[in-house]
Amino acid sequence: MNPISPLIHLVDDDASVREALALLIGTVGLRVAPWADPQDFLARFDRDAVGAIVLDMRMPGLSGLALIDELRAQGVDQPVVMLTGHGSVDMCRRAFKAGAAEFLEKPVDDEALLGAVQAAVRTHLALRRQDAAGREARQRHALLSAREREVLALVIKGQTSKQIARALQLSPRTVETHRAHLQDKLQVQTLAQLVRQYAALVDEGAA
């Protein structure tokens, strides 16, 4: 993982709030990018950075709910912590339905905000690691020959090398060779690792 600290995008039209929250978030070693204009943020923010978005619910031009809807429509994966000075049960429900990771009322408690932001960062780090692992698994799976894929599918079904040999009209020794090669290409040592990796690929439609 990149040693640079995660980046927190802070979107709020109130300058005093931005300054105070930026100082607070910085105390736990996180970088902060403050934004006064939600449209400017949407057009220019770094989508590749690991971190989270702290977003005010009520802003001129583009509301927090409209902004989070647009973020999700664009496939932005950074978790969003929403803030509001006029909270309600319905507003909270709508925020979570839109995909917010947390919903906090102003004046926000310092510990609550820091806890929410740090939890969001941990979630995003885990998501990015999972995505990276998935890409690597797909790349390794693409290295398999057609025959190795046939052997893999039968291994996953629990068939022995002798059963696979009969099904594919191969010798057991040839099947063992294919198994060794596919395990090497997929970088797995055990059947359990093979099953987990294959299951993940099936879920993504890559197998």
C-alpha positions in Angstrom: 0.0 0.0 0.0 1.2 3.5 -0.8 3.0 4.9 2.3 1.3 8.3 1.7 -1.4 8.8 4.2 -5.1 8.5 3.1 -6.8 11.6 1.8 -10.0 12.9 3.2 -12.1 15.2 1.0 -14.0 17.7 3.1 -16.9 19.2 1.2 -18.7 22.1 3.1 -19.7 25.6 1.9 -19.0 27.0 5.4 -15.4 28.2 5.6 -15.2 28.1 9.4 -16.5 24.5 9.5 -14.0 23.5 6.8 -11.1 25.0 8.7 -12.1 23.5 12.0 -12.7 20.0 10.7 -9.6 20.0 8.6 -7.5 20.8 11.6 -9.3 18.1 13.6 -8.9 15.4 11.0 -5.3 16.3 10.5 -4.6 15.5 14.2 -4.8 11.8 13.4 -2.3 11.9 10.6 -4.8 12.1 7.7 -4.4 14.5 4.8 -7.4 16.8 4.1 -8.5 18.4 0.8 -11.1 21.1 1.6 -13.8 22.0 -1.0 -16.2 24.8 -0.8 -18.1 24.1 -4.0 -19.6 20.6 -4.5 -19.6 21.0 -8.3 -15.9 21.9 -8.3 -15.2 18.9 -6.0 -17.1 16.6 -8.3 -15.2 17.8 -11.4 -11.7 17.8 -9.9 -11.2 15.5 -6.9 -8.8 12.5 -7.0 -10.9 9.4 -7.5 -7.9 7.1 -7.2 -6.8 8.3 -3.8 -7.4 6.0 -0.8 -9.5 7.7 1.9 -13.0 9.0 2.4 -15.3 11.9 1.8 -16.8 14.1 4.5 -19.9 15.8 3.0 -22.3 18.4 4.3 -25.9 17.6 3.6 -27.1 21.1 2.8 -25.1 23.1 0.3 -26.1 25.6 -2.4 -26.3 24.4 -5.9 -26.0 20.6 -5.2 -27.2 19.0 -2.1 -25.3 16.3 -0.2 -27.8 13.7 -1.2 -27.6 14.7 -4.9 -23.9 14.6 -4.7 -23.6 11.2 -3.2 -26.1 9.9 -5.8 -23.8 11.3 -8.5 -20.7 9.8 -6.9 -22.3 6.3 -6.8 -23.5 6.7 -10.4 -19.9 7.4 -11.4 -18.6 4.3 -9.6 -16.7 6.3 -6.9 -15.8 3.9 -4.1 -14.6 6.2 -1.4 -16.9 5.9 1.7 -19.0 9.0 2.5 -19.5 10.4 6.0 -22.4 12.9 5.9 -22.9 15.9 8.2 -26.0 17.9 8.8 -27.1 20.7 11.0 -30.8 19.9 10.5 -31.0 16.1 11.0 -34.1 14.0 10.9 -34.9 10.3 10.9 -36.1 10.6 7.3 -33.0 12.4 6.2 -30.8 9.8 8.0 -32.7 7.0 6.3 -32.3 8.7 2.9 -28.5 9.2 3.5 -27.9 5.5 4.3 -30.1 4.4 1.4 -28.0 6.6 -0.9 -24.9 4.7 0.4 -23.5 6.9 3.2 -21.2 5.1 5.6 -22.1 7.3 8.5 -24.5 10.2 9.3 -23.6 12.7 12.0 -25.4 15.9 13.2 -23.7 19.2 13.7 -22.2 20.4 15.9 -20.4 17.1 15.5 -18.6 15.5 18.3 -14.9 15.4 17.7 -14.4 11.8 18.7 -17.5 10.6 16.8 -16.2 12.3 13.6 -12.7 11.0 13.9 -14.0 7.5 14.6 -16.3 7.6 11.6 -13.6 8.9 9.3 -11.0 6.4 10.5 -13.6 3.5 10.1 -14.3 4.8 6.6 -10.6 4.8 5.7 -10.2 1.2 7.0 -13.2 0.1 4.9 -11.7 1.8 1.8 -8.3 0.3 2.4 -9.8 -3.2 2.7 -11.9 -2.6 -0.4 -8.9 -1.5 -2.5 -6.9 -4.5 -1.3 -9.7 -6.9 -2.2 -10.0 -5.3 -5.6 -6.3 -5.6 -6.2 -6.4 -9.3 -5.2 -9.3 -9.9 -7.5 -7.5 -8.3 -10.4 -4.4 -10.5 -9.7 -6.5 -13.6 -9.5 -8.2 -12.8 -12.9 -4.8 -12.2 -14.5 -3.5 -15.5 -13.2 -6.6 -17.4 -14.3 -6.2 -16.0 -17.8 -2.8 -17.8 -18.0 -4.5 -21.2 -17.8 -4.7 -23.3 -20.9 -8.1 -24.7 -22.0 -7.2 -28.1 -20.7 -6.0 -26.7 -17.4 -9.4 -24.9 -17.0 -11.2 -28.2 -17.7 -9.1 -29.9 -15.0 -9.6 -27.0 -12.6 -13.4 -27.2 -13.0 -13.4 -30.9 -12.2 -11.0 -30.5 -9.2 -13.4 -27.9 -7.8 -16.2 -30.4 -8.1 -14.2 -32.7 -5.8 -13.2 -35.3 -8.4 -10.0 -37.2 -7.9 -7.2 -37.3 -10.5 -8.3 -40.8 -11.6 -11.9 -39.6 -12.1 -10.7 -36.5 -14.0 -8.5 -38.7 -16.2 -11.5 -40.9 -17.1 -13.7 -37.9 -17.8 -11.2 -36.2 -20.0 -9.7 -39.4 -21.5 -6.2 -38.6 -20.1 -3.8 -40.6 -18.0 -3.7 -39.9 -14.3 -0.1 -38.8 -14.6 -1.1 -36.2 -17.2 -3.9 -34.9 -15.0 -1.4 -34.6 -12.1 0.9 -32.6 -14.4 -2.0 -30.3 -15.3 -2.9 -29.9 -11.6 0.6 -28.9 -10.7 0.8 -26.4 -13.6 -2.5 -24.7 -12.8 -1.7 -24.5 -9.1 1.7 -22.9 -10.0 0.0 -20.4 -12.3 -2.7 -19.6 -9.8 -0.1 -19.4 -7.0 -2.0 -21.6 -4.6 -0.6 -24.5 -2.5 -3.7 -26.1 -1.1 -7.1 -27.2 -2.4 -8.8 -24.8 0.0 -7.0 -21.9 -1.5 -7.9 -23.1 -5.0 -11.6 -23.4 -4.1 -11.7 -19.9 -2.5 -10.0 -18.3 -5.5 -12.3 -20.1 -7.9 -15.4 -19.2 -6.0 -14.4 -15.5 -6.1 -13.8 -15.7 -9.9 -17.2 -17.4 -10.4 -18.9 -14.6 -8.3 -17.3 -12.0 -10.6 -18.2 -14.0 -13.8 -14.5 -14.5 -14.7 -14.3 -18.3 -14.4 
